[in-house]
């Protein structure tokens, strides 16, 4: 697995102890996936049944200034991994994002909806999807959204800290999506990796239910009992370098039906994560 120190990679490491498989966890220190030579040297003495690519350039706003670096990691490195998987005859599970969509839909996005990214991050992740599908054979792509975890940096951990420190916060209410607990996603990825039938294609996974960033922040206050007022604001009142999709709700029927997944509601999963924090 690549990207082992990220939010999803860390959760997969935690859950892997209960799975009857041998795992090799790598991050940039162990393997430079932007170098095909490094990848080939790394796999020269071992074989893999399945590769899970969690590595990505995820600094959405920074990507607007570092397009080359975002493309190197999100497209070129993903392509390198797909090529290696073909050479090894290994299956590939590649992680992607709701940012491949522009957010102009009014119904949950299906896998068949045409992507139209509006940020450099989204463009490079979509380019990575295309590269993986072009150069890989046995490929599952999983798009997710609004990821958070007890690991790493994310909105939930930031709000948890700020609601303890401040009397009030302004949070955007006109961006709507599916908050996703990385541990739930990790469980789904491991189930796909160990499925009797590895059904290739693009899939969407996020927690059930819909929320705005305001709703998510308010839920954190409700669960923790923090003495902090959350005030809803519009996107234009909180400008960012990268444009965000105003609507990025994902339709999960395909992954639930194909891999027989039961997905919890985001509030239930949020409570579990906050209990760890």
Beta strands, then each sheet from edge to edge (+ up, - down):
strand 1: 50-53
strand 2: 91-97
strand 3: 139-144
strand 4: 147-148
strand 5: 168-172
strand 6: 176-177
strand 7: 180-181
strand 8: 201-204
strand 9: 211-212
strand 10: 229-233
sheet 1: 1+ 2+ 3+ 8+
sheet 2: 4+ 7+
sheet 3: 5+ 10+
sheet 4: 6+ 9-
end
